[in-house]
Amino acid sequence: MKKSKKVMVGLFWLLIIGIMVAPLGLIYQISRDEMKKYEVPDPPKLNQTAFGTIKEASTMDVEEYVMLQGVFTSSTYADMELSYPNMEEIRWSVGNGQEVQEGQSLGTYQGKEILSTISGTISNMSLFGAHPYIRFQLYTPVEFRCSVDKKILRILQSSTDLKTEEGEAVKLLFASRKCNANGTTDVTLSIDTERFIFGQEISDLKILTGRIYRNTLVLPAECLYQKFPGEDSPWYAREVRENGILIAEREVKIGYSNAEIVCVSGIEEGTYYDAGYKAVMGG
């Protein structure tokens, strides 16, 4: 009986303790639940992505060319000799810089018309002296005159097989020894063709140099950028995964380039690059 009484007493006190502790546990649980409502969630992991389309580094044969902008003109002149006893009696109807066609009236002498024997633009009228004449700039053959930067000038001067896309032979006739204020140099090219005319302006004349870079690693030009402008400033490309997630910024060495692609080293074939970040960098 005494043992049973002790057990009953022990159970009684356990019940009392449980009754006292239960509210505290309930309060603790409620407090934890309330605190969870105000917990700041872990910030999501942000991955930088490409700003433009994804381009792949690849190898190919690259044919070197330059793009030129200029005008077709002529450096050929012809003189029309004048043999009139009294030159002061001529009434001229033309002047310097005027276009004249063969057979066109240039003026009159003692009531008779003076007809041109040459077609061209009058560049000089030497009307007095022992041998008066009118000098004409002829319209054929034409030459292409333009201004080029140092890089293109070096290419033109070092190439021995210049030609157009149509296969017409091109020759560098003249390169000025003077430099223009913007750093360019005036050059004149002859093109073995009759499809261009005097005064025709061309903004995208493509001249092939004859050089071909075989099995060269290339990137599209829009993938490459500089952080600071300058000929010696390094070039970079942003390597990304195929889904556009940024991997790293890579410094690359560049070689021949044109408006479309650039020959590069320092990266691997088959890797992907961001073609939009260059615009973010400002060119």
C-alpha positions as CSV (number, residue, x, y, z in Angstrom):
1,M,0.0,0.0,0.0
2,K,2.8,2.3,0.9
3,K,4.5,1.7,-2.4
4,S,1.3,2.4,-4.3
5,K,0.8,5.5,-2.3
6,K,4.3,6.8,-3.3
7,V,3.6,6.0,-7.0
8,M,0.3,7.9,-6.8
9,V,2.1,10.9,-5.2
10,G,4.8,10.9,-7.8
11,L,2.2,10.8,-10.6
12,F,0.4,13.6,-8.9
13,W,3.4,15.9,-8.9
14,L,4.3,15.0,-12.4
15,L,0.8,16.0,-13.4
16,I,1.2,19.3,-11.5
17,I,4.6,20.0,-13.2
18,G,3.1,19.1,-16.6
19,I,0.2,21.5,-16.0
20,M,2.7,24.2,-15.1
21,V,5.1,23.6,-18.0
22,A,2.6,23.1,-20.8
23,P,1.6,26.8,-21.0
24,L,5.3,27.8,-21.1
25,G,5.9,25.4,-24.0
26,L,2.8,26.6,-25.8
27,I,3.9,30.3,-25.4
28,Y,7.4,29.3,-26.7
29,Q,5.9,27.6,-29.8
30,I,3.6,30.6,-30.4
31,S,6.5,33.0,-30.1
32,R,8.6,30.9,-32.6
33,D,5.7,30.9,-35.1
34,E,5.3,34.7,-34.7
35,M,9.0,35.3,-35.2
36,K,9.1,33.2,-38.4
37,K,6.6,35.7,-39.9
38,Y,9.2,38.4,-39.6
39,E,12.2,36.5,-40.7
40,V,14.0,38.0,-43.8
41,P,14.2,35.3,-46.4
42,D,17.6,34.5,-47.9
43,P,18.2,36.8,-51.0
44,P,17.9,34.9,-54.3
45,K,21.2,34.2,-56.1
46,L,21.5,36.7,-59.0
47,N,23.4,35.6,-62.1
48,Q,24.6,38.2,-64.6
49,T,23.4,37.4,-68.1
50,A,24.3,38.5,-71.6
51,F,23.1,41.9,-72.8
52,G,22.7,40.8,-76.4
53,T,22.7,37.8,-78.6
54,I,25.1,34.9,-78.0
55,K,27.9,34.4,-80.5
56,E,30.3,31.4,-80.8
57,A,34.0,31.6,-81.3
58,S,34.9,29.7,-84.4
59,T,37.7,29.0,-86.9
60,M,37.6,29.8,-90.6
61,D,39.5,31.1,-93.6
62,V,39.4,34.8,-93.5
63,E,40.0,36.9,-96.7
64,E,41.4,40.3,-96.0
65,Y,39.7,43.4,-97.5
66,V,39.3,47.1,-96.8
67,M,36.3,49.3,-97.3
68,L,36.9,52.7,-98.9
69,Q,34.8,55.8,-99.3
70,G,35.5,58.4,-102.0
71,V,34.8,59.8,-105.4
72,F,35.9,58.9,-109.0
73,T,37.7,61.7,-110.7
74,S,40.4,62.1,-113.4
75,S,44.0,63.4,-113.5
76,T,44.0,63.4,-117.3
77,Y,44.0,66.8,-119.1
78,A,44.0,68.0,-122.7
79,D,44.5,71.4,-124.3
80,M,42.6,73.1,-127.0
81,E,44.9,75.5,-128.8
82,L,43.6,78.9,-129.9
83,S,44.8,80.5,-133.0
84,Y,43.1,83.8,-133.4
85,P,45.0,87.0,-134.4
86,N,43.0,89.3,-132.1
87,M,42.2,87.4,-128.9
88,E,40.7,90.4,-127.3
89,E,37.8,90.3,-129.9
90,I,36.6,86.9,-128.6
91,R,33.3,87.0,-126.7
92,W,33.5,84.0,-124.3
93,S,30.3,82.3,-123.1
94,V,32.1,79.8,-120.8
95,G,34.5,80.0,-117.8
96,N,36.7,77.9,-115.5
97,G,35.0,75.0,-113.8
98,Q,32.3,74.7,-116.5
99,E,31.5,71.4,-118.1
100,V,31.7,71.4,-121.9
101,Q,30.8,68.9,-124.5
102,E,32.6,68.4,-127.8
103,G,31.0,70.6,-130.5
104,Q,29.5,73.0,-127.9
105,S,29.9,76.8,-128.5
106,L,32.6,78.4,-126.3
107,G,31.9,81.9,-127.6
108,T,32.2,83.9,-130.8
109,Y,35.0,85.6,-132.8
110,Q,34.1,88.3,-135.2
111,G,30.5,86.9,-135.3
112,K,31.5,83.3,-135.8
113,E,31.1,80.6,-133.1
114,I,34.1,78.9,-131.5
115,L,33.3,75.2,-131.1
116,S,34.9,73.0,-128.5
117,T,36.9,70.1,-129.9
118,I,37.1,68.4,-126.4
119,S,34.6,67.1,-123.8
120,G,35.5,67.8,-120.2
121,T,35.6,70.5,-117.5
122,I,37.5,73.7,-118.1
123,S,40.3,73.9,-115.6
124,N,42.2,76.9,-117.0
125,M,41.8,79.5,-119.8
126,S,45.2,80.9,-120.8
127,L,44.0,83.4,-123.4
128,F,47.0,85.7,-123.8
129,G,50.7,85.1,-124.7
130,A,52.4,83.4,-127.6
131,H,50.3,80.2,-127.4
132,P,46.8,80.7,-126.0
133,Y,44.8,77.6,-125.0
134,I,42.0,76.2,-123.0
135,R,42.8,73.3,-120.7
136,F,40.2,70.6,-120.0
137,Q,40.0,68.0,-117.3
138,L,38.9,64.8,-119.1
139,Y,36.2,62.4,-117.9
140,T,38.1,59.3,-118.7
141,P,40.0,57.3,-117.5
142,V,38.7,57.8,-114.0
143,E,40.6,57.2,-110.7
144,F,39.3,56.7,-107.2
145,R,40.3,59.2,-104.7
146,C,39.7,58.8,-101.0
147,S,41.2,59.4,-97.5
148,V,42.3,56.4,-95.4
149,D,43.7,55.9,-91.9
150,K,47.2,54.6,-91.1
151,K,46.1,51.0,-90.8
152,I,44.4,50.9,-94.3
153,L,47.3,52.8,-95.8
154,R,49.8,50.2,-94.6
155,I,47.6,47.4,-96.1
156,L,47.3,49.2,-99.5
157,Q,51.0,49.9,-99.7
158,S,52.0,46.3,-98.7
159,S,49.6,44.4,-100.9
160,T,50.6,43.4,-104.4
161,D,47.3,41.8,-105.5
162,L,44.6,44.4,-105.0
163,K,41.3,43.8,-106.7
164,T,37.6,44.4,-106.4
165,E,35.0,41.8,-105.6
166,E,34.4,41.5,-109.3
167,G,38.0,40.6,-109.9
168,E,39.0,44.0,-111.4
169,A,42.7,44.9,-110.9
170,V,43.4,47.7,-108.5
171,K,46.6,49.7,-108.2
172,L,47.7,52.3,-105.7
173,L,48.8,55.3,-107.9
174,F,49.4,57.9,-105.2
175,A,49.7,58.3,-101.5
176,S,50.2,61.8,-100.1
177,R,53.2,62.5,-97.9
178,K,51.0,64.9,-95.9
179,C,48.7,63.9,-93.2
180,N,45.2,65.5,-92.9
181,A,44.0,67.2,-89.7
182,N,42.0,64.1,-88.8
183,G,45.0,61.8,-89.2
184,T,44.0,60.3,-92.6
185,T,46.0,60.3,-95.8
186,D,44.8,61.1,-99.3
187,V,45.3,58.3,-101.8
188,T,44.5,57.6,-105.4
189,L,43.7,54.2,-106.9
190,S,43.2,53.0,-110.5
191,I,40.6,50.3,-111.2
192,D,40.7,48.3,-114.4
193,T,37.0,48.8,-115.3
194,E,34.7,51.1,-117.2
195,R,31.7,50.7,-114.9
196,F,32.5,53.8,-112.8
197,I,32.0,57.3,-114.1
198,F,33.5,60.7,-113.4
199,G,32.1,62.3,-110.2
200,Q,30.5,59.1,-108.9
201,E,30.7,58.8,-105.1
202,I,31.1,55.5,-103.4
203,S,30.7,54.9,-99.7
204,D,31.4,51.2,-99.6
205,L,34.0,50.2,-102.2
206,K,35.3,46.8,-101.1
207,I,39.0,46.1,-102.1
208,L,40.4,42.6,-101.6
209,T,44.1,42.5,-100.7
210,G,44.9,39.0,-101.8
211,R,45.8,37.8,-98.3
212,I,43.9,34.9,-96.8
213,Y,44.3,33.9,-93.1
214,R,43.8,30.1,-93.0
215,N,42.0,28.3,-90.1
216,T,41.9,31.4,-87.9
217,L,40.0,31.8,-84.7
218,V,37.5,34.6,-85.0
219,L,34.8,36.4,-83.1
220,P,32.1,38.8,-84.4
221,A,33.3,42.4,-84.1
222,E,30.3,43.3,-81.8
223,C,31.6,40.9,-79.1
224,L,34.8,42.9,-78.6
225,Y,35.2,46.1,-76.6
226,Q,37.8,48.3,-74.9
227,K,37.4,49.9,-71.5
228,F,39.5,52.8,-72.5
229,P,40.0,53.9,-76.2
230,G,43.5,53.8,-77.7
231,E,45.6,51.7,-80.0
232,D,47.5,50.1,-77.1
233,S,44.5,49.7,-74.8
234,P,43.5,46.0,-74.3
235,W,40.5,44.3,-75.8
236,Y,38.0,42.2,-73.9
237,A,35.1,39.8,-74.5
238,R,32.5,38.5,-72.0
239,E,32.4,34.7,-72.1
240,V,28.9,33.3,-71.3
241,R,27.3,29.9,-71.2
242,E,25.1,28.9,-74.1
243,N,22.1,30.1,-72.1
244,G,23.6,33.5,-71.6
245,I,24.8,33.2,-68.0
246,L,28.1,35.2,-67.5
247,I,31.2,33.1,-66.9
248,A,34.0,35.7,-67.0
249,E,35.4,38.7,-68.8
250,R,38.3,37.6,-71.0
251,E,41.2,39.7,-72.3
252,V,42.0,38.8,-75.9
253,K,44.6,39.7,-78.4
254,I,43.3,40.9,-81.8
255,G,44.8,40.6,-85.3
256,Y,43.2,41.4,-88.6
257,S,39.7,42.8,-88.4
258,N,37.0,44.1,-90.6
259,A,33.4,45.4,-90.2
260,E,32.2,41.8,-89.5
261,I,34.8,39.7,-87.7
262,V,38.0,39.9,-85.8
263,C,40.9,37.4,-85.7
264,V,41.6,36.8,-82.0
265,S,43.8,34.7,-79.6
266,G,43.5,34.0,-75.9
267,I,40.2,32.2,-76.0
268,E,39.0,28.7,-77.2
269,E,37.0,27.6,-80.2
270,G,33.4,26.7,-79.3
271,T,33.1,29.1,-76.4
272,Y,30.3,31.7,-76.3
273,Y,30.4,35.4,-76.0
274,D,28.0,38.3,-75.4
275,A,27.4,40.5,-78.5
276,G,25.5,43.2,-76.6
277,Y,27.9,44.4,-73.9
278,K,30.0,46.5,-76.4
279,A,27.0,48.8,-76.8
280,V,26.8,49.1,-73.0
281,M,30.5,50.1,-72.9
282,G,29.8,52.8,-75.5
283,G,31.4,51.3,-78.6
